[in-house]
Amino acid sequence: GGGAYGAAKAGGTFDLVRFVQQPQVLARIVSAVFALIVFACLVGDGYTSRAEDSQLFCVFNHNEDACRYGIGIGVLAFLACIFFFMVDVYFPQISNTTDRKYLVLADLGFSGLWTFLWFIGFCFLTNQWSWTRAEDVYIGADSARAAITFSFFSIFSW
C-alpha cells in the first residue's frame, strides 16, 4: 500500500533525476513548451498590417478574438504548468492526505478543463485560418500554422 494519494511515501530526500523521469513531470514540461510556442507565435507574428495602412490586425481572418484566445490560453497554460510543476516538486513532502487529495483533484480538474479549452482553441484558430485570405498574410503564416499545430498537440499533452 502506498497510502492515500501516496501519503505513505511522504518525506525523504529530493532526487532530481528520478523526479524528471516521472511521466506527469515530463508531460508538464512538454505542455509548457507547447503553450510557450503557441503564445510566442501569436504575440510575435500573430498581428500584421498592410503596407498602405499601419493599423495592426490579427492574421486569423482579422478576428482579434482568435489571437486573444490563443494568447490567453497559452499564457495561462504556461503559468499553470509552472504552478503544478512546483506542486510536483513539493508534493512528496506533503503528508496530509486531505491536502494531497485536493492537489491531485485540482490537477486533474484543471488538466481536463485545459484539454477542452485547447480543443476549442484548435478548432477556432483552424476555422479562422481557413477563412483568411492569402493576400492578407505577408509574414506570419508559418507562425499561424505553428500556433494551430501546437494547439492540437496541446490537446494530447494536457
DSSP file with accessible surface (Angstrom, degrees, kcal/mol):
  #  RESIDUE AA STRUCTURE BP1 BP2  ACC     N-H-->O    O-->H-N    N-H-->O    O-->H-N    TCO  KAPPA ALPHA  PHI   PSI    X-CA   Y-CA   Z-CA
    1    1 A G              0   0  125      0, 0.0     3,-0.1     0, 0.0     0, 0.0   0.000 360.0 360.0 360.0 127.6    0.0    0.0    0.0
    2    2 A G        -     0   0   29      1,-0.3     6,-1.7     6,-0.1     7,-0.6   0.422 360.0-125.0 -88.2   1.0    1.2    3.4   -1.0
    3    3 A G    >   -     0   0   52      4,-0.2     3,-1.3     3,-0.2     2,-0.5  -0.139  54.0 -29.8  78.4 175.6   -1.4    5.1    1.3
    4    4 A A  G >  S-     0   0   51      1,-0.3     3,-1.4     2,-0.2    96,-0.1  -0.552 132.8 -14.7 -70.8 120.0   -3.9    7.6    0.2
    5    5 A Y  G 3  S-     0   0  103     -2,-0.5    -1,-0.3     1,-0.3    -2,-0.1   0.806 128.1 -57.9  56.2  32.9   -2.6    9.6   -2.7
    6    6 A G  G X  S+     0   0   19     -3,-1.3     3,-1.6     1,-0.1    -1,-0.3   0.691  93.8 144.4  76.8  19.0    0.9    8.3   -2.0
    7    7 A A  G X   +     0   0   19     -3,-1.4     3,-1.6     1,-0.3    -4,-0.2   0.801  63.4  64.6 -64.9 -27.1    0.9    9.7    1.6
    8    8 A A  G 3  S+     0   0   74     -6,-1.7    -1,-0.3     1,-0.3    -5,-0.2   0.751 101.0  52.9 -67.6 -19.3    2.9    6.7    2.9
    9    9 A K  G <  S+     0   0  155     -3,-1.6    -1,-0.3    -7,-0.6    -2,-0.2   0.336  82.1 127.9 -95.0   5.6    5.8    7.8    0.7
   10   10 A A    <   +     0   0   30     -3,-1.6    83,-0.2    -4,-0.1     2,-0.1  -0.336  56.0  26.1 -66.8 146.0    5.8   11.4    2.0
   11   11 A G  S    S+     0   0   37     81,-2.8     2,-0.1     1,-0.1    83,-0.1  -0.406  70.2 104.5  95.4-175.8    9.1   12.8    3.3
   12   12 A G  S    S-     0   0   62     -2,-0.1     2,-0.2    81,-0.1    -1,-0.1  -0.339  72.5 -46.2  94.4-177.8   12.6   11.8    2.3
   13   13 A T        -     0   0  139     -2,-0.1     2,-0.5     1,-0.1    -2,-0.0  -0.516  54.2-108.2 -92.0 160.4   15.2   13.5    0.1
   14   14 A F        -     0   0   98     -2,-0.2     2,-0.6     4,-0.0    -1,-0.1  -0.758  27.1-165.9 -91.2 123.2   14.6   15.1   -3.3
   15   15 A D     >  -     0   0   86     -2,-0.5     4,-2.4     1,-0.2     5,-0.2  -0.926   3.3-165.8-111.8 107.0   16.1   13.2   -6.2
   16   16 A L  H  > S+     0   0  108     -2,-0.6     4,-2.7     2,-0.2     5,-0.2   0.902  86.5  50.4 -61.2 -43.5   16.2   15.4   -9.4
   17   17 A V  H  > S+     0   0   92      1,-0.2     4,-1.3     2,-0.2    -1,-0.2   0.940 114.2  43.8 -64.1 -45.2   16.8   12.5  -11.8
   18   18 A R  H  4 S+     0   0  173      1,-0.2     4,-0.4     2,-0.2    -1,-0.2   0.887 113.3  53.4 -66.0 -37.4   14.0   10.4  -10.5
   19   19 A F  H >< S+     0   0    7     -4,-2.4     3,-1.4     1,-0.2     6,-0.2   0.939 108.6  47.5 -62.5 -47.5   11.7   13.5  -10.4
   20   20 A V  H 3< S+     0   0   56     -4,-2.7    -1,-0.2     1,-0.3    -2,-0.2   0.777 105.7  60.7 -69.5 -23.0   12.3   14.4  -14.0
   21   21 A Q  T 3< S+     0   0  135     -4,-1.3    -1,-0.3    -5,-0.2    -2,-0.2   0.566  77.9 110.6 -82.1  -5.9   11.7   10.9  -15.1
   22   22 A Q  S <> S-     0   0   55     -3,-1.4     4,-2.3    -4,-0.4     3,-0.4  -0.473  73.1-131.0 -70.1 136.5    8.2   10.8  -13.8
   23   23 A P  H  > S+     0   0  101      0, 0.0     4,-2.7     0, 0.0     5,-0.2   0.877 105.2  52.0 -58.0 -39.6    5.6   10.8  -16.6
   24   24 A Q  H  > S+     0   0   89      2,-0.2     4,-1.9     1,-0.2     5,-0.1   0.860 110.0  49.7 -69.1 -30.5    3.5   13.6  -15.2
   25   25 A V  H  > S+     0   0    0     -3,-0.4     4,-2.4    -6,-0.2    -1,-0.2   0.932 111.8  47.7 -71.6 -42.9    6.6   15.8  -14.9
   26   26 A L  H  X S+     0   0   84     -4,-2.3     4,-2.5     1,-0.2    -2,-0.2   0.925 112.7  49.1 -63.0 -43.1    7.6   15.1  -18.5
   27   27 A A  H  X S+     0   0   42     -4,-2.7     4,-2.6     1,-0.2    -1,-0.2   0.890 110.6  51.4 -63.5 -36.7    4.0   15.8  -19.7
   28   28 A R  H  X S+     0   0   16     -4,-1.9     4,-2.2     2,-0.2    -1,-0.2   0.904 109.9  48.7 -68.2 -40.1    4.0   19.0  -17.8
   29   29 A I  H  X S+     0   0   71     -4,-2.4     4,-2.3     2,-0.2    -2,-0.2   0.937 113.0  47.7 -64.4 -44.6    7.3   20.2  -19.3
   30   30 A V  H  X S+     0   0   62     -4,-2.5     4,-2.6     1,-0.2    -2,-0.2   0.925 111.5  50.9 -62.3 -43.1    6.0   19.3  -22.8
   31   31 A S  H  X S+     0   0    4     -4,-2.6     4,-2.4   126,-0.2    -1,-0.2   0.894 109.5  50.6 -62.3 -39.2    2.8   21.1  -22.2
   32   32 A A  H  X S+     0   0   17     -4,-2.2     4,-2.5     2,-0.2    -1,-0.2   0.913 110.7  48.6 -65.9 -41.1    4.6   24.2  -21.0
   33   33 A V  H  X S+     0   0   70     -4,-2.3     4,-2.5     2,-0.2    -2,-0.2   0.929 112.1  49.0 -64.9 -43.5    6.8   24.2  -24.1
   34   34 A F  H  X S+     0   0   40     -4,-2.6     4,-2.4     2,-0.2    -2,-0.2   0.925 112.1  48.2 -62.0 -43.8    3.8   23.8  -26.4
   35   35 A A  H  X S+     0   0    0     -4,-2.4     4,-2.5     1,-0.2     5,-0.3   0.915 110.6  51.8 -62.8 -41.4    2.0   26.7  -24.6
   36   36 A L  H  X S+     0   0   76     -4,-2.5     4,-2.3     1,-0.2     5,-0.2   0.914 109.9  49.3 -61.2 -42.3    5.1   28.8  -24.9
   37   37 A I  H  X S+     0   0   50     -4,-2.5     4,-2.5     2,-0.2     5,-0.2   0.931 111.0  50.1 -63.6 -44.7    5.2   28.1  -28.6
   38   38 A V  H  X S+     0   0    0     -4,-2.4     4,-2.0     1,-0.2    -2,-0.2   0.966 116.5  38.0 -61.8 -53.3    1.6   29.0  -29.2
   39   39 A F  H  X S+     0   0   41     -4,-2.5     4,-2.5     1,-0.2     5,-0.3   0.867 115.6  53.6 -73.7 -27.8    1.5   32.3  -27.4
   40   40 A A  H  X S+     0   0   51     -4,-2.3     4,-2.7    -5,-0.3     5,-0.3   0.915 109.3  49.1 -69.0 -39.5    5.0   33.3  -28.6
   41   41 A C  H  X S+     0   0   23     -4,-2.5     4,-2.4    -5,-0.2     5,-0.3   0.909 115.0  44.6 -64.0 -40.4    3.9   32.7  -32.2
   42   42 A L  H  X S+     0   0    0     -4,-2.0     4,-1.1    -5,-0.2     5,-0.2   0.879 116.9  43.8 -74.8 -36.4    0.8   34.7  -31.8
   43   43 A V  H  < S+     0   0   91     -4,-2.5     4,-0.2    -5,-0.2    -2,-0.2   0.922 120.6  41.7 -72.0 -40.9    2.5   37.6  -29.9
   44   44 A G  H  < S+     0   0   51     -4,-2.7    -2,-0.2    -5,-0.3    -3,-0.2   0.937 140.2   0.4 -73.8 -48.1    5.4   37.7  -32.3
   45   45 A D  H  < S+     0   0   65     -4,-2.4    -3,-0.2    -5,-0.3    99,-0.2   0.230 101.0  98.7-128.4  12.0    3.8   37.2  -35.7
   46   46 A G  S  < S+     0   0    2     -4,-1.1    13,-2.8    -5,-0.3     2,-0.4   0.691  82.3  55.4 -76.8 -16.7    0.0   37.0  -35.0
   47   47 A Y  E     +A   58   0A  67     11,-0.2     2,-0.3    -4,-0.2    11,-0.2  -0.940  65.5 160.4-118.5 139.6   -0.6   40.6  -35.8
   48   48 A T  E     -A   57   0A  19      9,-2.7     9,-2.8    -2,-0.4     2,-0.3  -0.884  20.9-146.0-144.9 174.2    0.4   42.2  -39.1
   49   49 A S        -     0   0   38     -2,-0.3     2,-0.2     7,-0.2     7,-0.1  -0.955  24.1-104.8-141.8 162.4   -0.5   45.3  -41.1
   50   50 A R    >   -     0   0   63      5,-0.4     3,-0.6    -2,-0.3    86,-0.0  -0.505  32.1-116.0 -82.8 159.5   -0.8   46.2  -44.8
   51   51 A A  T 3  S+     0   0  103      1,-0.2    -1,-0.1    -2,-0.2     3,-0.0   0.869 116.9  45.3 -63.7 -36.3    1.9   48.3  -46.4
   52   52 A E  T 3  S+     0   0  149      1,-0.1     2,-0.4     2,-0.0    -1,-0.2   0.598 116.5  48.8 -85.1  -9.9   -0.6   51.2  -47.1
   53   53 A D    <   -     0   0   69     -3,-0.6    -3,-0.3     2,-0.1    -1,-0.1  -0.995  61.4-159.7-134.2 132.6   -2.1   51.0  -43.6
   54   54 A S        +     0   0  112     -2,-0.4     2,-0.3    -5,-0.1    -1,-0.1   0.507  57.8 113.8 -90.5  -2.7   -0.1   51.0  -40.3
   55   55 A Q        -     0   0  136      1,-0.1    -5,-0.4    -5,-0.0     2,-0.2  -0.522  65.0-130.0 -73.8 130.8   -3.0   49.5  -38.2
   56   56 A L        +     0   0  104     -2,-0.3     2,-0.3    -7,-0.1    -7,-0.2  -0.521  28.1 179.5 -79.4 146.0   -2.3   46.0  -36.9
   57   57 A F  E     -A   48   0A  18     -9,-2.8    -9,-2.7    -2,-0.2     2,-0.2  -0.968  35.5 -94.9-141.6 157.3   -4.8   43.2  -37.3
   58   58 A a  E  >  -A   47   0A   0     -2,-0.3     4,-1.3   -11,-0.2   -11,-0.2  -0.504  26.1-136.3 -72.0 137.4   -4.9   39.6  -36.4
   59   59 A V  T  4 S+     0   0    2    -13,-2.8     2,-1.7    -2,-0.2    -1,-0.1   0.691  87.5  88.9 -70.7 -14.9   -3.7   37.2  -39.2
   60   60 A F  T >4 S-     0   0    0    -14,-0.3     3,-2.3     3,-0.2     6,-0.2  -0.590 128.1 -56.4 -85.6  80.2   -6.6   34.9  -38.4
   61   61 A N  T 34 S-     0   0   59     -2,-1.7    -1,-0.2     1,-0.3    -2,-0.2   0.810  93.1 -70.4  57.6  32.6   -9.2   36.4  -40.7
   62   62 A H  T 3< S+     0   0   67     -4,-1.3     2,-0.9     1,-0.2    -1,-0.3   0.705  95.9 144.8  59.1  21.1   -8.8   39.8  -39.0
   63   63 A N    X>  -     0   0   39     -3,-2.3     4,-1.2     1,-0.2     3,-0.9  -0.790  34.5-169.7 -95.9 103.1  -10.5   38.3  -35.9
   64   64 A E  H 3> S+     0   0   55     -2,-0.9     4,-2.6     1,-0.3     5,-0.2   0.818  84.4  63.3 -60.7 -31.5   -8.9   39.8  -32.8
   65   65 A D  H 3> S+     0   0   94      1,-0.2     4,-2.7     2,-0.2    -1,-0.3   0.843  97.3  56.7 -64.2 -33.0  -10.7   37.3  -30.6
   66   66 A A  H <> S+     0   0    0     -3,-0.9     4,-2.2    -6,-0.2    -1,-0.2   0.945 111.3  41.6 -64.2 -46.8   -8.8   34.4  -32.3
   67   67 A a  H  X S+     0   0    0     -4,-1.2     4,-2.6     1,-0.2     5,-0.3   0.925 115.9  50.0 -66.5 -42.9   -5.4   36.0  -31.4
   68   68 A R  H  X S+     0   0  142     -4,-2.6     4,-2.8     2,-0.2    -2,-0.2   0.896 110.7  49.7 -62.6 -41.1   -6.6   36.9  -27.9
   69   69 A Y  H  X S+     0   0   59     -4,-2.7     4,-2.7     2,-0.2     5,-0.3   0.947 112.6  46.3 -64.0 -47.6   -7.9   33.4  -27.2
   70   70 A G  H  X S+     0   0    0     -4,-2.2     4,-1.8    -5,-0.2    -2,-0.2   0.917 116.6  44.4 -61.9 -42.8   -4.7   31.7  -28.4
   71   71 A I  H  X S+     0   0   34     -4,-2.6     4,-2.9    -5,-0.2     5,-0.3   0.932 114.0  51.3 -66.8 -43.6   -2.5   34.1  -26.4
   72   72 A G  H  X S+     0   0   30     -4,-2.8     4,-2.5    -5,-0.3     5,-0.2   0.943 114.0  40.1 -61.3 -51.6   -4.8   33.9  -23.3
   73   73 A I  H  X S+     0   0   10     -4,-2.7     4,-2.2     1,-0.2    -1,-0.2   0.860 115.7  54.0 -71.0 -28.7   -4.9   30.1  -23.1
   74   74 A G  H  X S+     0   0    0     -4,-1.8     4,-2.3    -5,-0.3    -2,-0.2   0.944 111.7  42.8 -66.8 -46.1   -1.3   29.9  -23.9
   75   75 A V  H  X S+     0   0   51     -4,-2.9     4,-2.6     2,-0.2     5,-0.2   0.944 117.0  46.6 -65.7 -46.5   -0.2   32.3  -21.2
   76   76 A L  H  X S+     0   0   94     -4,-2.5     4,-2.5    -5,-0.3    -1,-0.2   0.884 112.3  50.7 -65.0 -37.8   -2.5   30.7  -18.6
   77   77 A A  H  X S+     0   0    0     -4,-2.2     4,-2.4    -5,-0.2    -1,-0.2   0.911 110.6  49.5 -65.0 -41.0   -1.4   27.2  -19.6
   78   78 A F  H  X S+     0   0   57     -4,-2.3     4,-2.0     2,-0.2    -2,-0.2   0.940 113.0  46.1 -63.6 -45.3    2.2   28.2  -19.2
   79   79 A L  H  X S+     0   0   97     -4,-2.6     4,-2.5     1,-0.2    -2,-0.2   0.897 112.2  51.3 -64.6 -39.1    1.7   29.7  -15.8
   80   80 A A  H  X S+     0   0   11     -4,-2.5     4,-3.1     2,-0.2     5,-0.3   0.889 107.0  54.0 -65.6 -37.5   -0.4   26.7  -14.7
   81   81 A C  H  X S+     0   0    3     -4,-2.4     4,-2.1     2,-0.2    -1,-0.2   0.913 109.3  47.8 -62.0 -41.8    2.4   24.4  -15.8
   82   82 A I  H  X S+     0   0   80     -4,-2.0     4,-2.2     2,-0.2    -2,-0.2   0.936 113.4  48.3 -64.3 -44.0    4.9   26.3  -13.7
   83   83 A F  H  X S+     0   0  119     -4,-2.5     4,-2.1     1,-0.2    -2,-0.2   0.955 115.0  43.0 -60.9 -50.3    2.5   26.2  -10.7
   84   84 A F  H  X S+     0   0   11     -4,-3.1     4,-2.4     1,-0.2    -1,-0.2   0.804 109.7  58.4 -71.2 -26.0    1.8   22.5  -11.0
   85   85 A F  H  X S+     0   0   64     -4,-2.1     4,-1.8    -5,-0.3    -1,-0.2   0.927 107.7  46.7 -64.2 -42.5    5.5   21.8  -11.6
   86   86 A M  H  X S+     0   0   83     -4,-2.2     4,-2.1     2,-0.2    -2,-0.2   0.881 110.2  53.0 -66.7 -36.4    6.2   23.5   -8.2
   87   87 A V  H  X S+     0   0   22     -4,-2.1     4,-1.8     1,-0.2    -2,-0.2   0.922 107.2  52.5 -62.3 -41.5    3.4   21.4   -6.7
   88   88 A D  H  < S+     0   0   14     -4,-2.4    -2,-0.2     1,-0.2    -1,-0.2   0.862 107.9  51.8 -61.7 -36.0    5.1   18.3   -8.1
   89   89 A V  H  < S+     0   0   30     -4,-1.8    -1,-0.2     1,-0.2    -2,-0.2   0.935 119.6  33.6 -65.8 -44.7    8.4   19.3   -6.5
   90   90 A Y  H >X S+     0   0  140     -4,-2.1     3,-1.3     1,-0.2     4,-0.5   0.581  94.0  92.7 -89.5  -9.2    6.8   19.8   -3.1
   91   91 A F  G >< S+     0   0   37     -4,-1.8     3,-1.5     1,-0.3    -1,-0.2   0.878  80.7  55.2 -56.8 -43.8    4.2   17.0   -3.3
   92   92 A P  G 34 S+     0   0   44      0, 0.0   -81,-2.8     0, 0.0    -1,-0.3   0.765 104.5  56.7 -63.1 -20.1    6.4   14.3   -1.7
   93   93 A Q  G <4 S+     0   0   93     -3,-1.3     2,-0.6   -83,-0.2    -2,-0.2   0.576  85.2  93.8 -85.9  -9.7    6.9   16.5    1.3
   94   94 A I    <<  +     0   0   41     -3,-1.5   -84,-0.0    -4,-0.5   -83,-0.0  -0.749  44.6 172.9 -88.5 118.0    3.1   16.9    2.0
   95   95 A S        +     0   0   92     -2,-0.6     2,-0.6   -85,-0.1    -1,-0.2   0.638  47.7 101.1 -99.7 -15.3    2.0   14.3    4.5
   96   96 A N     >  -     0   0   75      1,-0.2     4,-2.2     2,-0.1     5,-0.2  -0.580  60.3-155.5 -73.9 117.2   -1.6   15.5    5.0
   97   97 A T  H  > S+     0   0   61     -2,-0.6     4,-2.5     1,-0.2    -1,-0.2   0.834  91.5  56.4 -66.6 -30.0   -3.8   13.2    2.9
   98   98 A T  H  > S+     0   0   65      2,-0.2     4,-2.4     1,-0.2    -1,-0.2   0.939 109.1  45.8 -66.3 -44.0   -6.6   15.9    2.6
   99   99 A D  H  > S+     0   0   80      1,-0.2     4,-2.2     2,-0.2    -2,-0.2   0.917 113.8  49.3 -63.6 -42.7   -4.1   18.4    1.1
  100  100 A R  H  X S+     0   0    9     -4,-2.2     4,-2.5     1,-0.2    -2,-0.2   0.910 110.0  51.9 -62.6 -41.6   -2.7   15.7   -1.3
  101  101 A K  H  X S+     0   0   80     -4,-2.5     4,-2.7     1,-0.2     5,-0.2   0.936 110.8  46.8 -60.9 -47.7   -6.2   14.8   -2.3
  102  102 A Y  H  X S+     0   0  139     -4,-2.4     4,-2.4     1,-0.2    -1,-0.2   0.867 112.2  50.5 -65.7 -35.8   -7.2   18.4   -3.1
  103  103 A L  H  X S+     0   0   43     -4,-2.2     4,-2.4     2,-0.2    -1,-0.2   0.921 112.1  47.1 -66.8 -42.0   -4.0   18.9   -5.1
  104  104 A V  H  X S+     0   0   54     -4,-2.5     4,-2.6     2,-0.2    -2,-0.2   0.932 114.7  46.6 -65.2 -43.8   -4.5   15.8   -7.1
  105  105 A L  H  X S+     0   0   83     -4,-2.7     4,-3.0     2,-0.2     5,-0.2   0.886 111.9  50.9 -66.9 -37.6   -8.1   16.7   -7.8
  106  106 A A  H  X S+     0   0   51     -4,-2.4     4,-2.8    -5,-0.2     5,-0.3   0.924 112.0  47.6 -64.3 -42.4   -7.2   20.3   -8.7
  107  107 A D  H  X S+     0   0   34     -4,-2.4     4,-2.5     2,-0.2    -2,-0.2   0.936 114.5  46.2 -62.9 -45.7   -4.5   19.0  -11.1
  108  108 A L  H  X S+     0   0  120     -4,-2.6     4,-2.3     2,-0.2    -2,-0.2   0.935 115.4  45.7 -63.8 -46.5   -7.0   16.5  -12.7
  109  109 A G  H  X S+     0   0   47     -4,-3.0     4,-2.5     2,-0.2    -2,-0.2   0.920 114.3  47.2 -64.3 -44.3   -9.8   19.1  -13.0
  110  110 A F  H  X S+     0   0   53     -4,-2.8     4,-3.0    -5,-0.2     5,-0.2   0.911 111.6  51.5 -65.2 -40.7   -7.5   21.8  -14.4
  111  111 A S  H  X S+     0   0   20     -4,-2.5     4,-2.1    -5,-0.3    -1,-0.2   0.906 110.9  48.1 -63.2 -41.4   -6.0   19.4  -16.9
  112  112 A G  H  X S+     0   0   44     -4,-2.3     4,-1.9    -5,-0.2    -2,-0.2   0.929 113.7  46.9 -63.6 -45.2   -9.4   18.3  -18.1
  113  113 A L  H  X S+     0   0   90     -4,-2.5     4,-2.6     1,-0.2    -2,-0.2   0.932 113.4  47.9 -61.6 -45.3  -10.6   21.9  -18.5
  114  114 A W  H  X S+     0   0   18     -4,-3.0     4,-2.4     1,-0.2    -1,-0.2   0.837 106.8  56.6 -71.9 -28.1   -7.5   22.9  -20.3
  115  115 A T  H  X S+     0   0   40     -4,-2.1     4,-1.9    -5,-0.2    -1,-0.2   0.941 110.6  45.7 -61.4 -45.5   -7.7   19.9  -22.6
  116  116 A F  H  X S+     0   0  121     -4,-1.9     4,-2.5     1,-0.2    -2,-0.2   0.922 112.4  49.9 -63.2 -45.0  -11.2   21.1  -23.6
  117  117 A L  H  X S+     0   0   38     -4,-2.6     4,-2.6     1,-0.2    -1,-0.2   0.867 109.5  51.3 -65.3 -35.4  -10.0   24.7  -24.0
  118  118 A W  H  X S+     0   0    0     -4,-2.4     4,-2.8     2,-0.2    -1,-0.2   0.884 109.3  51.4 -66.8 -37.7   -7.1   23.7  -26.2
  119  119 A F  H  X S+     0   0   99     -4,-1.9     4,-2.5     2,-0.2    -2,-0.2   0.941 111.7  46.4 -62.6 -46.0   -9.6   21.7  -28.3
  120  120 A I  H  X S+     0   0   65     -4,-2.5     4,-2.9     1,-0.2    -2,-0.2   0.923 113.3  50.5 -60.7 -43.7  -11.8   24.8  -28.6
  121  121 A G  H  X S+     0   0    0     -4,-2.6     4,-3.0     2,-0.2     5,-0.3   0.911 109.7  49.6 -61.7 -42.9   -8.7   26.9  -29.4
  122  122 A F  H  X S+     0   0   49     -4,-2.8     4,-2.5    29,-0.2     5,-0.2   0.946 114.2  44.8 -61.5 -46.6   -7.6   24.5  -32.1
  123  123 A C  H  X S+     0   0   54     -4,-2.5     4,-2.5     2,-0.2    -2,-0.2   0.919 115.5  47.8 -63.7 -42.7  -11.0   24.4  -33.8
  124  124 A F  H  X S+     0   0   56     -4,-2.9     4,-2.6     2,-0.2     5,-0.2   0.942 114.8  43.9 -65.0 -49.0  -11.4   28.2  -33.5
  125  125 A L  H  X S+     0   0    1     -4,-3.0     4,-2.5    -5,-0.2    -1,-0.2   0.907 114.6  49.9 -65.0 -40.3   -7.9   29.0  -34.9
  126  126 A T  H  X S+     0   0   53     -4,-2.5     4,-2.1    -5,-0.3    -1,-0.2   0.923 111.7  48.5 -64.0 -43.7   -8.3   26.4  -37.7
  127  127 A N  H  X S+     0   0   76     -4,-2.5     4,-1.0    -5,-0.2    -2,-0.2   0.936 113.8  45.6 -61.8 -46.7  -11.7   27.8  -38.7
  128  128 A Q  H  < S+     0   0   22     -4,-2.6     4,-0.4     1,-0.2     3,-0.4   0.874 111.6  52.6 -67.0 -35.3  -10.4   31.4  -38.7
  129  129 A W  H >< S+     0   0   52     -4,-2.5     3,-1.1     1,-0.2    -1,-0.2   0.876 104.0  56.8 -67.5 -35.4   -7.3   30.4  -40.7
  130  130 A S  H 3< S+     0   0   83     -4,-2.1    -1,-0.2     1,-0.3    -2,-0.2   0.787 109.5  46.4 -67.0 -25.2   -9.4   28.6  -43.3
  131  131 A W  T 3< S+     0   0  170     -4,-1.0     2,-0.3    -3,-0.4    -1,-0.3   0.447  88.6 110.4 -93.7  -1.6  -11.3   31.9  -43.9
  132  132 A T    <   -     0   0   23     -3,-1.1     2,-0.3    -4,-0.4   -72,-0.1  -0.572  68.8-128.4 -77.9 132.9   -8.1   34.0  -44.1
  133  133 A R    >   -     0   0  129     -2,-0.3     3,-1.5     1,-0.1     4,-0.4  -0.604  11.9-131.1 -80.1 140.7   -7.3   35.4  -47.5
  134  134 A A  G >  S+     0   0   86     -2,-0.3     3,-1.2     1,-0.3    -1,-0.1   0.838 105.4  59.7 -61.8 -33.6   -3.7   34.7  -48.7
  135  135 A E  G 3  S+     0   0  113      1,-0.2    -1,-0.3     3,-0.0     3,-0.0   0.679  97.7  61.0 -72.7 -13.8   -3.2   38.3  -49.6
  136  136 A D  G <  S+     0   0    6     -3,-1.5     2,-0.6     1,-0.1    -1,-0.2   0.607  96.4  67.1 -84.1 -12.2   -3.8   39.4  -46.0
  137  137 A V    <   +     0   0   21     -3,-1.2    -1,-0.1    -4,-0.4     3,-0.1  -0.918  47.1 151.6-117.4 107.4   -0.9   37.4  -44.7
  138  138 A Y  S    S+     0   0  135     -2,-0.6     2,-0.3     1,-0.3    -1,-0.2   0.842  77.6   8.0 -95.2 -52.7    2.6   38.6  -45.7
  139  139 A I  S    S+     0   0  117      1,-0.1    -1,-0.3   -94,-0.1   -94,-0.0  -0.821 115.7  50.5-118.4 159.2    4.7   37.4  -42.8
  140  140 A G     >  +     0   0    7     -2,-0.3     4,-2.3    -3,-0.1     5,-0.2   0.531  64.9 115.1  95.9  -3.1    3.3   35.2  -40.0
  141  141 A A  H  > S+     0   0   22      2,-0.2     4,-2.4     1,-0.2     5,-0.2   0.922  82.8  47.7 -65.6 -40.5    1.7   32.4  -42.0
  142  142 A D  H  > S+     0   0  126      1,-0.2     4,-2.4     2,-0.2    -1,-0.2   0.898 111.9  49.8 -66.3 -38.4    4.2   30.0  -40.6
  143  143 A S  H  > S+     0   0   20      2,-0.2     4,-2.5     1,-0.2    -1,-0.2   0.894 110.1  50.8 -66.9 -38.4    3.6   31.3  -37.1
  144  144 A A  H  X S+     0   0    2     -4,-2.3     4,-2.1     2,-0.2    -2,-0.2   0.933 111.8  47.1 -64.3 -43.4   -0.1   31.0  -37.5
  145  145 A R  H  X S+     0   0  120     -4,-2.4     4,-2.7     1,-0.2    -2,-0.2   0.883 111.4  51.7 -65.3 -37.3    0.3   27.4  -38.7
  146  146 A A  H  X S+     0   0   25     -4,-2.4     4,-3.0     2,-0.2     5,-0.3   0.907 107.8  51.8 -65.7 -40.6    2.6   26.6  -35.8
  147  147 A A  H  X S+     0   0    0     -4,-2.5     4,-1.6     2,-0.2    -2,-0.2   0.922 112.7  45.9 -61.9 -41.4    0.0   28.1  -33.3
  148  148 A I  H  X S+     0   0   19     -4,-2.1     4,-2.0     2,-0.2    -2,-0.2   0.945 114.0  48.5 -65.5 -46.2   -2.6   25.8  -34.8
  149  149 A T  H  X S+     0   0   60     -4,-2.7     4,-2.3     1,-0.2    -2,-0.2   0.934 114.0  44.0 -61.9 -46.8   -0.3   22.8  -34.8
  150  150 A F  H  X S+     0   0   47     -4,-3.0     4,-1.8     1,-0.2    -1,-0.2   0.758 108.2  58.8 -76.8 -20.1    0.8   23.2  -31.2
  151  151 A S  H  X S+     0   0    0     -4,-1.6     4,-0.9    -5,-0.3    -1,-0.2   0.904 108.4  47.3 -66.1 -40.9   -2.7   23.9  -30.1
  152  152 A F  H >X S+     0   0   81     -4,-2.0     3,-0.8     1,-0.2     4,-0.8   0.939 111.8  48.7 -64.2 -45.9   -3.6   20.5  -31.5
  153  153 A F  H >X S+     0   0   84     -4,-2.3     4,-1.7     1,-0.2     3,-0.6   0.856 104.3  61.5 -62.3 -33.1   -0.6   18.9  -29.8
  154  154 A S  H 3X S+     0   0    0     -4,-1.8     4,-1.9     1,-0.2    -1,-0.2   0.778  91.1  66.8 -67.1 -26.3   -1.6   20.5  -26.5
  155  155 A I  H << S+     0   0   22     -4,-0.9    -1,-0.2    -3,-0.8    -2,-0.2   0.928 110.0  36.2 -57.4 -41.6   -4.9   18.7  -26.5
  156  156 A F  H << S+     0   0  144     -4,-0.8    -2,-0.2    -3,-0.6    -1,-0.2   0.791 112.7  56.8 -85.3 -29.0   -3.0   15.4  -26.0
  157  157 A S  H  <        0   0   21     -4,-1.7  -126,-0.2     1,-0.2    -1,-0.2   0.822 360.0 360.0 -74.6 -28.2   -0.2   16.7  -23.7
  158  158 A W     <        0   0   35     -4,-1.9    -1,-0.2    -5,-0.2    -2,-0.2   0.789 360.0 360.0 -80.3 360.0   -2.7   18.0  -21.2
